[in-house]
Amino acid sequence: MNNNLAKTDNSIQIPDFNYDDLLERYFKERELSEKSKQTYRINLNQFWTWLIENNKTDLFLKKRLSKIDLLDYKEYLISKELSARTINSYMVSLRQFFAYMVSYDLYPVNPLANIKSVKIESGHSKDELSAKQVLDILRSIERESLIGKRDYAINILKYFCALRDIEVTRALVKDIKTKKGKYILQVQGKGRSATDKAVEFVILTEPVYKAILDYLSFTGRSLNSKGFLFLPHGNKSKENLTTKTIQRIITKPLKELGYKTDLITSHSTRHTAISLAIEAGASLEEAQTLARHKDPKTTQIYIHRKNRFVENAETKIYDLLKGGLHEMKEKGLFE
């Protein structure tokens, strides 16, 4: 029997180890969504490929992989200059899968049990736009054509409601409902498939709702129509937009207005919405509800970021020393 691991497009074959069946059982017991399954496969297959390339297959099959081996793998991921979040995602998937094997006596110990995660810098990695910049963007989008109406509706929805790109692509017309006198959009968030029952929602304020309704009407649809809310138009092979298309739609006006930077991306619309809510006086709880963060500490980052420019140590130092600095300036010690 061939002792090498063989990688295919969708699976890994491991001689004397029924990996695919075990993985399917693992998915079933954890009740993972199709999206989460896909992420796990990618993360785990990356590890099996590394085993092949580093001649560590036998160590795995003989159940002798050690913490040192897994630290080598961690260093390999770091050497690829992946983000800390991506590396941690790979390691978490692997740690959980080994824990599962240990629980069924398929592996003696979990070699990742005491390996630390890669440190993620505090704060978030994307920047946000000001209220004026958001208004500039919305004013710049033409709203006469079908594509213009769609792109305007997507932009205002993301800037006002903090939706992720994937949540925009998954939105269905039937997800728009009324609740306590307000229009809402049920959100199919991270880790959920398009067929899952959405349990979270965002409130559609008047300009957002009108923009969506204007787009729907222009396409000959209504709130009673079926299918995806935002359509590709001109691409009959696809039922809904891709996240790549959403990114292009958001990036286009950013580039035209000169607002696009490495830190301003499609995901910045989400940061912008949360930050503007806080700037407008939203409480931590209100901002957390808008962002749909499970942990309020994640939302707290935005508050700290805003407060950084209001209450800061640098200004306090200047206030303390400015009298002396003024005296030095009068004596011509500096301009």
N, C-alpha and C positions, 0 to 999 in steps of 0.2 A: 504494500500500500504506500502511496506517495505520502511522505511525511510533511510536505509543505502546505501551508495555508494557501488556498486559492481564492482570490477575490473576484466576485462577479458584480454586475451592476447593482443588484439589490440585496445581495446576501454574502456571507462568508461561509466557506465550507471548511470545517475542522475535522480531520480524520479522527475517528475514535471519540468524537465529542459532538453530540447532536445539538449544535449551537442554535440553528434556526428554530427548531422545535422548542428549545428552552426559552429562547427570546420571545416567541409567541406566547408561551405560557406565562412568562414574566409580564408581558403587556396585558394579558387578559386579567391576571390577578390584581394588577395595579389599576385596571380600568382606565387606561390611557387613551386619549383622543388620537385620531389618525395623525394630526399635526405633531403631537408629542412623540408618537411612535417613530415618525420620520426623523425627528431630531435625535432620538436615542440611537437609531440605526447609524446615522451619520457619525455621531460621536463615538460609538463603539467600534464601527468599522475602521475609523481612523487609528484606533489602538491596535486592532488585529493587523492592519497593514504595517504598522511600526514593528510589531513582533516579527513579521516576515523579514523585513528589511534589516533587522538587527539580530537575526538568527536566535531568537528567543522562544521560538515555537515549542521546542522540547521542554523548556522550563515551564511553560504554561500547561502543556499536556501532562507533565509529571507533577503538576501542582507544587512547583517550587519557586514560583515568582516571589521575590522579596520586596521589601520596602525600597531597597536600593535600586532595583529594576524600575520601580514605578517613579522614583525620583529622577531616574535617567529619562523616563518618558516625559515627565514634567519639564525637565530642562530642554528636551527636544521641542516641545510646544513653545516654550519661551524663545528658543532660538529662531523660530519661524516668525517672530515679531507679531504674534497674534495679540489681540487685546486681552487684558486681564479677565474680562467677563467671558470671552470665548474659551480661554484656557480653563477657567473654573467650570464652565459648562461641560467641557470634555471630561474633566476629572470627577465632577459630581455624578455624571451618568455612569462612569466606570465604577466609582465607589459604591453606588447603589446596586449595580448589577453584581459585583463581587459579594456584597452583603447578602444578596438574594441567593447566590450559589452557596455561600457558607451556611445559610439557614436550612438548606436542603442537603447538607453534607456533600456537596459537589466540589467544594474547595475547603481546605483546612482552616485558613485564616484569611482575613481581608487585608491584602498588602497596602491598601490605601487608607486604612483606618486612622492613622495618625499623621497623615501628610497634610500640611497646611495649604490653604487656598492662596492664590496669588493676590497680593494686596491691591485693592481697587482704590484709586485716589478719591478722596472725598469730593462731594459735589457731583454735578453731572457733566458729561463730556461735550455737550452741545450748548450753543448760546441761544439767547432768545431775542426777539425783536421788540421794539417799542410800540406803543399804541399808535403813534404817528406813522411808523413804518407799515404797520398792518393796514391802516387806512389807505396809505399810498398804494399798497399792493392791490387791495380790493378795487380802488378807483381805476387802476391801470388795466384791468381785465375787461376786454370787450364783451358785451352781453347781448349782441344781436344774433349771432350764429348759434347753432346747436352746440358745437364744441365750446364756444365761449360761455354759454349758459351752464353747461355741465362743469366746466373748469372753475367758474365763479362759485357755483354751489359747493364744490369740493373744498375750495379754499376757505370760504366763510365757515363751513362746517368744521374744518380742522382748527382754524384759529379761534373759533368761539367755543368749541366743545371738547378740545383736547383729544381728538380721536387719533389712534395709531393708523398707519397706512393699511395694515391688514384688516383693521376694523372697517375702514371705508370700503375695501374691496368685498367684504362679506355682507355688507348691509343689503337688506332686502326691502322692497317697497312695503311689504306687510309689517316690517319692523317699526314703521311710523304709526304711532297710536296716540290716543288722548288719555290723559290721566290727571284727575283733579283739575280739570279745566285747562291743562297745558298740553301742548304737543310734545311728544317724546320720541326718541329713537332708541330702540333696544339695541344693545351693543353685544356683538359676539367677539369677545376679547381673546387675549393670549391663551394658547393651549386649548381653544375650543374650535370645533369644526363648524362649517357653515350650516350643518344640519342640527347642531345642538340647540337646545332651547335657551335663548338669551335671557339672562336674569338681571343684567345691569342695564342702565339707560342713561342718556343725557337729555337735558331739556332743550328743545329747539325754540329759541327766542324768535320774535317776529321776523327779523331780517333773514335769519337762517331758514326758517320754515318757508318764507315767501320765495327765496332763491331756489329751494328744492322743488317747490310747487311749480314755479315758472319753468324750470327745466323739464319736469314731468309732463306738463301741459304741452310744451313744445314738441315732445316726442310722441304725443297722442296718448299718453297714459294718465292714469289718475291714482289716487291713494288705494283704490280697489284692485289695481293691476297686480299681476304676479311677476315674479322674477327679481333680479338684482336691481338695486336702486340706481347705480351708475353703470352705464353700458359703454363698450368700446367704440361703437359707431364706425362702421367701415371695415370692421374685422368680424366677419360673420362666423368665424371658427371659434370665437370665444364668447362665453355667456357673461363674463364680468371682467372688470379691469384687473390688471396685475399690480402688485406693489411697485414694480418698476415704472409703470405708467403713472401711478399716483405721484411718485417721486419726480417724474418729469413735469407733471402738471404744476406741482408746487414750486419746483426750481425755476421754471420759465420766467415768471414775473420777478423773481429774486434776482436773476441774472440781468434782466432788462433794466431794473432799477439800480443795479450796482450794489445790492444788498448781499449777494452770495459770497460766502467765505467758506473756509474749511470747516468752521464751527457752526455755520448756518446751513442746515439741510432740511429735508422734508420733516424729519422728526422734531426740528426746532419749532414747528407749529404747535406741537404738544407742550413743549417747555414754555412757549410764549403764552398760550392760553392759561396755564397754571400760574405763571408769574403775573400776568395781567389781573387775574382773579384776586391774587394776594394784594397787588398794588391798589386794587379797587376796594379793598377792605374785607375780603372774604376771610373767614376764620380758618384755622387749621382743618377743622372737620369739614367745612364746606369745600375747601380746596382738595382735600383727600377724596371726597365724594366725586368731585369733577374728574380727578385724575384716575379714580378707581384703583388707588394704591391699597394693597392689603395692609401694609405697615405704615402708620403715620410718620415714622422716622424718615421714610422716603420723601414724603411731602415736606417735612420739616427742612429738608435741604434747600428748597426754594425760598423759604422764609429767611433762613440764614443768609442765603445769597443776596436777597433784597436788603436785609438789614446791614449787610457788610458795607454798603455805600452810605447808609444813614448814620449808624453808630459805629465808628471805627477808631482803633487805637492810634492810627497815624495822625488823624486830625486832633485828637486829644493831646498828643505829644507837641504838635505844632502850637496849639492854644497855650500850652504851658510855657513854651519857649519863645513865642513870637515877640514878647516884650523885649527880651534880650537881643533877638535878631534885629529888631527895629533900631535898637541902640547901636548895634554893630554896623548897620547900614548907614546910620547918620555919621559915624566915624570914618566912613569910606572903606570899611574892611571888606565889603562886597557890594555889588550892585543890586 
